[in-house]
Amino acid sequence: MPIGVANKIEKLQCSFLWRDGIEKKKIHAVDWASVCKSKTSGGLGIGRMVDKNISLLAKWVWRFNFERDSLWKKVVCAKYGIGANTLSWDWKSSDASSFFIKTVLKVINPSTNSGQILLQGIQAVVGKGSNIILWQDVVNDGFQLKVAFLRIFVLAVNQEGFISELGKWIQLKWEWVVTLRGDPFDYEVNQWNCFKKCLEGIMVWKDIEDTVAWKFSSSGLFFVSSFRNKLEDFTGCLTSNFSLPWKGLCPPKIELFTWQLLKGRVLVTDVLQKFGMGVDGFC
């Protein structure tokens, strides 16, 4: 969604909330950024349109990884030259990419908040390992292995190999075979040992297909609301005790008034003076 469209929609939402008219503009007691926060963070839970759009695009990324045999995924993979079997979403942009794909690439960019959330939230669940690229798809402490163990990645012979290509079954036991171009230097030995210990924690199975799980939900499935909550956390919105008005114990208008009261934004004399309005009286 273009940013201009998102801004126009939010402008309509804001006017509706504060009952602005064509000829008369009313006082907006609470700034729009605060209104858009979740209710537990002191807002009304409306959400920014841009954040909603990013969350829906993130769900598309999740479905691309999760729905392995879907027809729409096969079409996208065929059009943009993406491996249909890989669970990776580390694509490269090109001039031929559509506006939608370029937008998705911005969302999954690790330098953005959304990219960091996806990197931490989408976890590769290893089965046979035939669809998971070891250095790219496996995450350790929130970082891809190629970032977490950069020196070892540089030395690795097979930097784009699937897990199934970087080991072998010896009877019923999986043995890792990660070949380096040369022996690690003394200052690289510790990282090499940490990398091997990390590999020991990855369970490979003979007859189970690879899949993905969403870390931020108990079911392992992606929910737009969970992504939005994490996105709000990344923007520095601290949780406050504003859940009291929303217990459903009184009419919505009373809940809204209580919310304004807790925010200190009921339009009494002191508040009106902050808006530059001179008011006589004591209320």
VMD Tcl script that draws the C-alpha trace (Angstrom):
set ca {
  {0.00 0.00 0.00}
  {1.50 3.40 -0.98}
  {2.21 5.66 1.98}
  {-0.04 8.36 0.51}
  {-3.04 6.00 0.50}
  {-2.31 4.93 4.09}
  {-2.19 8.57 5.21}
  {-5.52 9.38 3.54}
  {-7.21 6.39 5.20}
  {-5.82 7.40 8.60}
  {-7.03 10.95 8.05}
  {-10.56 9.63 7.47}
  {-10.31 7.45 10.57}
  {-9.12 10.38 12.66}
  {-11.93 12.63 11.43}
  {-14.50 9.93 12.19}
  {-13.15 9.36 15.73}
  {-13.25 13.04 16.71}
  {-16.39 13.75 14.63}
  {-14.86 16.37 12.39}
  {-17.21 18.03 9.95}
  {-16.67 19.54 6.53}
  {-17.07 23.08 7.84}
  {-15.91 22.62 11.44}
  {-12.86 20.86 12.80}
  {-13.09 19.66 16.40}
  {-10.32 19.35 18.98}
  {-8.33 16.12 18.79}
  {-7.78 15.52 22.49}
  {-5.25 12.70 22.00}
  {-2.58 12.59 19.30}
  {-3.10 10.02 16.56}
  {0.10 8.09 17.33}
  {-1.17 7.41 20.87}
  {-4.64 6.48 19.61}
  {-3.15 3.86 17.30}
  {-1.29 2.03 20.09}
  {-2.73 -1.16 21.56}
  {-5.17 -0.80 24.44}
  {-2.65 -2.22 26.93}
  {-0.16 0.45 25.80}
  {-2.59 3.31 26.34}
  {-4.22 3.54 22.91}
  {-7.48 2.46 21.31}
  {-5.95 -0.45 19.40}
  {-6.76 1.06 16.00}
  {-3.26 0.48 14.64}
  {-1.36 2.39 11.98}
  {-2.31 1.51 8.41}
  {1.34 1.17 7.48}
  {1.88 -1.34 10.29}
  {-1.21 -3.28 9.24}
  {0.04 -3.41 5.68}
  {3.47 -4.61 6.81}
  {1.83 -7.26 9.00}
  {-0.25 -8.59 6.09}
  {2.85 -8.69 3.88}
  {4.63 -10.57 6.66}
  {1.78 -13.08 6.65}
  {2.33 -13.51 2.90}
  {6.00 -14.28 3.60}
  {4.93 -16.80 6.23}
  {2.49 -18.49 3.84}
  {5.17 -18.62 1.16}
  {7.33 -20.61 3.55}
  {4.55 -22.68 5.13}
  {2.40 -23.65 2.14}
  {4.97 -25.66 0.24}
  {2.73 -27.23 -2.41}
  {0.35 -24.33 -3.11}
  {-0.28 -23.46 -6.75}
  {0.18 -19.71 -6.14}
  {3.62 -20.36 -4.64}
  {4.66 -22.42 -7.66}
  {3.55 -19.57 -9.96}
  {5.57 -16.99 -7.96}
  {8.63 -19.26 -7.91}
  {8.41 -19.88 -11.66}
  {7.99 -16.19 -12.46}
  {10.82 -14.89 -10.28}
  {13.21 -17.84 -10.43}
  {12.91 -18.82 -6.77}
  {13.53 -22.41 -5.70}
  {10.11 -23.97 -5.11}
  {11.37 -26.40 -2.49}
  {13.51 -24.07 -0.40}
  {12.10 -22.54 2.77}
  {14.40 -19.55 2.37}
  {13.09 -16.05 1.68}
  {16.45 -14.35 1.18}
  {15.68 -13.23 -2.38}
  {17.48 -10.76 -4.56}
  {15.76 -7.77 -6.18}
  {15.97 -7.09 -9.90}
  {14.60 -4.55 -12.36}
  {12.10 -7.19 -13.48}
  {10.62 -7.52 -9.99}
  {7.08 -6.23 -9.58}
  {6.13 -3.45 -7.17}
  {4.67 -6.08 -4.83}
  {7.83 -8.20 -4.74}
  {9.99 -5.11 -4.16}
  {7.72 -4.18 -1.25}
  {8.03 -7.68 0.19}
  {11.82 -7.40 -0.08}
  {11.68 -4.21 1.97}
  {9.62 -5.99 4.63}
  {12.05 -8.91 4.95}
  {15.15 -6.71 4.86}
  {17.08 -7.59 8.07}
  {17.97 -3.92 8.57}
  {14.28 -3.06 9.18}
  {12.19 -3.79 12.28}
  {9.88 -6.06 10.29}
  {12.84 -7.99 8.90}
  {14.25 -8.52 12.39}
  {10.89 -9.79 13.65}
  {10.57 -12.23 10.75}
  {14.15 -13.39 11.22}
  {13.52 -14.10 14.88}
  {9.94 -15.33 14.53}
  {10.05 -17.69 11.54}
  {11.93 -20.75 12.71}
  {12.93 -23.56 10.40}
  {11.74 -26.89 11.83}
  {14.25 -29.38 10.53}
  {13.04 -32.71 9.19}
  {15.04 -34.33 6.40}
  {16.90 -31.09 5.86}
  {16.45 -31.20 2.08}
  {14.66 -27.82 1.94}
  {16.58 -25.84 4.56}
  {19.79 -23.99 3.69}
  {21.99 -24.36 6.76}
  {23.81 -21.02 6.70}
  {20.80 -18.99 5.63}
  {17.65 -20.50 7.15}
  {18.85 -21.67 10.56}
  {18.93 -18.95 13.23}
  {21.07 -18.84 16.36}
  {20.29 -16.19 19.02}
  {18.32 -14.16 16.48}
  {20.99 -14.25 13.75}
  {21.45 -16.40 10.67}
  {24.35 -18.81 11.06}
  {26.26 -16.98 8.33}
  {26.11 -13.88 10.54}
  {26.46 -15.51 13.95}
  {29.53 -17.50 12.78}
  {30.87 -15.19 10.09}
  {34.48 -16.40 10.15}
  {33.43 -20.04 9.81}
  {31.00 -19.14 7.02}
  {33.84 -17.47 5.07}
  {35.94 -20.64 5.44}
  {33.11 -23.03 4.53}
  {33.38 -24.78 1.17}
  {29.62 -25.20 0.69}
  {28.01 -21.91 1.71}
  {24.65 -22.48 0.02}
  {24.14 -26.15 0.78}
  {21.04 -27.70 2.26}
  {21.32 -29.48 5.59}
  {20.92 -32.84 3.85}
  {24.07 -32.06 1.81}
  {26.18 -31.22 4.85}
  {26.05 -34.52 6.65}
  {25.28 -38.22 6.32}
  {23.49 -41.02 8.10}
  {25.70 -43.59 9.77}
  {23.29 -46.36 10.67}
  {20.65 -44.42 12.68}
  {22.82 -41.47 13.66}
  {23.25 -38.21 11.76}
  {26.85 -37.03 11.39}
  {27.64 -33.47 10.28}
  {30.21 -33.00 7.53}
  {31.00 -29.29 7.21}
  {34.20 -28.89 5.21}
  {36.41 -25.81 5.56}
  {38.89 -24.44 3.04}
  {41.64 -24.67 5.63}
  {42.28 -25.11 9.32}
  {40.91 -22.28 11.52}
  {43.40 -19.83 12.94}
  {43.89 -19.68 16.70}
  {41.45 -16.77 17.05}
  {38.85 -18.72 15.04}
  {39.04 -21.97 17.02}
  {36.62 -20.79 19.70}
  {34.03 -19.78 17.08}
  {34.55 -23.11 15.31}
  {33.85 -25.01 18.55}
  {30.75 -22.90 19.22}
  {29.54 -23.62 15.70}
  {29.96 -27.37 16.15}
  {28.10 -27.18 19.45}
  {25.29 -25.31 17.67}
  {25.08 -28.08 15.05}
  {24.75 -30.69 17.79}
  {21.53 -28.99 18.88}
  {19.96 -29.39 15.41}
  {17.98 -32.62 15.16}
  {17.76 -34.18 11.69}
  {15.09 -36.80 10.93}
  {14.95 -39.40 8.18}
  {11.24 -39.46 7.37}
  {9.88 -36.04 8.42}
  {9.44 -33.16 5.99}
  {10.90 -29.72 6.73}
  {8.52 -26.96 7.76}
  {8.45 -23.66 9.65}
  {6.98 -22.47 12.94}
  {6.08 -19.01 14.28}
  {7.98 -18.43 17.51}
  {5.65 -15.77 18.89}
  {2.50 -17.91 19.17}
  {1.88 -20.99 21.28}
  {0.42 -22.91 18.33}
  {3.42 -22.24 16.09}
  {1.15 -20.62 13.48}
  {1.43 -17.04 12.25}
  {-1.11 -14.49 13.48}
  {-1.18 -10.92 12.18}
  {-1.96 -9.65 15.69}
  {1.18 -11.27 17.13}
  {3.32 -9.64 14.45}
  {1.73 -6.25 15.07}
  {2.37 -6.56 18.80}
  {6.05 -7.32 18.16}
  {6.24 -4.43 15.71}
  {4.83 -2.14 18.39}
  {7.45 -3.41 20.85}
  {10.19 -2.60 18.34}
  {8.94 0.98 18.01}
  {9.41 1.48 21.75}
  {5.80 1.42 22.93}
  {5.95 0.35 26.57}
  {3.04 -1.56 28.07}
  {1.08 0.46 30.63}
  {-1.83 -0.34 32.91}
  {-4.58 0.92 30.60}
  {-6.63 -2.29 30.42}
  {-9.09 -1.18 33.15}
  {-11.50 0.81 30.91}
  {-11.91 -2.08 28.46}
  {-13.45 -4.71 30.75}
  {-16.86 -4.39 29.13}
  {-18.50 -3.30 32.38}
  {-19.95 -0.05 31.01}
  {-21.15 1.43 27.69}
  {-18.49 2.24 25.05}
  {-18.90 6.02 25.53}
  {-18.11 5.66 29.23}
  {-15.09 3.49 28.41}
  {-13.84 6.14 25.99}
  {-14.34 8.88 28.58}
  {-12.47 6.82 31.21}
  {-9.64 6.28 28.74}
  {-9.39 10.04 28.12}
  {-9.48 10.63 31.88}
  {-6.58 8.21 32.47}
  {-4.65 9.92 29.68}
  {-5.34 13.32 31.27}
  {-6.98 14.52 28.06}
  {-10.54 15.25 29.09}
  {-11.39 18.69 27.68}
  {-11.44 20.65 30.91}
  {-10.06 24.20 31.32}
  {-6.43 23.18 31.81}
  {-6.44 20.98 28.73}
  {-8.20 23.58 26.59}
  {-5.60 26.17 27.60}
  {-2.89 23.85 26.27}
  {-4.65 24.10 22.90}
  {-4.45 27.90 23.17}
  {-8.10 28.37 24.00}
  {-9.00 30.89 26.70}
  {-11.94 29.61 28.75}
  {-13.68 31.38 31.64}
  {-14.93 29.36 34.58}
  {-13.63 26.60 36.81}
  {-14.36 23.37 34.84}
}
mol new
graphics top color blue
foreach p $ca { graphics top sphere $p radius 0.5 }
foreach p [lrange $ca 0 end-1] q [lrange $ca 1 end] { graphics top cylinder $p $q radius 0.2 }
display resetview
